[in-house]
Amino acid sequence: MLSTVSFEIGNEDVPAVTPYVDGISLAARVEAYERAKGYDPAGGYGGLIPAYFEHGPLDAYFTGNDKSDHWMGLRGIYLLGCACGEIGCWPLIASVYRKEDQIHWDRFVQPHRPRRDYSAFGPFTFSKAQYEDAVKDLLIRLNSAGANSST
């Protein structure tokens, strides 16, 4: 079953990008999962702040097409950062890749808690066309907000 993705921009002063899956924020989804598993702490995730980290072009980043050594070493990308705004403080990492006409998010990891098991979280599968449209829409909104989307 295919999900839909969208990206919301919060905090007007310093835009933060939060992915939504089927209309529910990824931060809320992972927090609910962590609470159900009894993980402590649970949640604490926030959107990515493009101005605060070097991600390369967001269209390549979010589609898993940025094959730089950094992302290859992580075996994924940050989909969420910490609620404090520092991405490395408490990130959620996922493998993002294209297979045929779909984009997949799976193999979620909380790198500061490597023993946590996220194998039952996701995977999330999106239509490539819908996903790419959501990323394009995000870029348009970031550019109109004056946020740097291609650092």
Residue pairs with C-beta under 8 A, 6 or more apart in sequence:
1 125
2 102
2 125
2 126
2 127
2 130
3 21
3 22
3 124
3 125
3 126
4 21
4 22
4 23
4 126
4 130
4 134
5 19
5 20
5 21
5 103
5 124
5 126
5 130
5 131
5 134
6 19
6 20
6 23
6 134
6 137
7 17
7 18
7 19
7 20
7 62
7 134
7 135
7 137
7 138
8 17
8 18
8 20
8 25
8 47
9 15
9 16
9 17
9 18
9 47
9 138
9 141
9 142
9 145
9 147
10 16
10 18
10 47
11 47
12 145
14 49
14 51
14 52
14 85
15 49
15 50
15 51
15 142
15 145
15 147
16 46
16 47
16 48
16 49
16 81
16 85
17 47
17 48
17 49
17 50
17 138
17 142
18 25
18 26
18 27
18 46
18 47
18 48
18 80
19 25
19 26
19 79
19 80
20 26
21 29
21 124
26 45
26 79
26 80
26 92
27 43
27 45
27 46
27 47
27 80
29 121
30 43
30 45
30 80
30 92
30 108
30 121
31 42
31 43
31 44
31 45
33 118
33 120
33 121
34 41
34 42
34 43
34 116
35 42
35 43
37 116
37 117
39 113
39 116
43 83
44 82
44 83
44 90
45 80
45 81
45 82
45 83
45 90
45 92
46 80
46 81
46 82
46 83
46 84
46 85
47 80
47 81
48 55
48 78
48 79
48 80
48 81
48 87
49 81
49 85
49 87
50 58
50 142
50 147
50 148
50 149
50 151
51 147
51 148
51 151
52 85
52 86
52 87
53 78
53 81
53 87
54 151
55 61
55 66
55 77
55 151
56 66
56 68
56 150
56 151
57 66
57 149
57 150
58 135
58 138
58 139
58 142
58 149
58 150
59 65
59 132
59 135
59 136
59 139
60 66
61 71
61 77
62 77
62 96
62 135
62 138
63 96
63 98
63 103
63 131
63 132
63 135
64 77
64 95
64 96
64 97
64 98
64 103
65 98
66 77
71 77
74 93
74 111
75 93
75 95
75 107
76 93
76 94
76 95
76 96
76 107
76 109
77 93
77 94
77 96
78 87
78 91
78 92
78 93
79 92
79 93
79 94
79 96
79 105
80 91
80 92
81 87
81 88
81 89
81 90
81 91
82 88
82 89
82 90
82 91
83 90
84 90
90 110
90 112
91 110
91 111
92 108
92 109
92 110
93 108
93 109
93 110
93 111
94 105
94 106
94 107
94 108
94 109
94 122
95 104
95 105
95 106
95 107
96 103
96 104
96 105
97 103
97 104
98 104
98 128
100 128
101 127
101 128
101 129
102 125
102 126
102 127
102 128
103 125
103 126
103 127
103 128
103 131
103 132
104 123
104 124
104 125
104 126
105 122
105 123
105 124
105 125
105 126
106 122
106 123
106 124
107 118
108 118
108 121
108 122
109 118
110 116
110 118
138 149
139 149
142 148
142 149
143 149
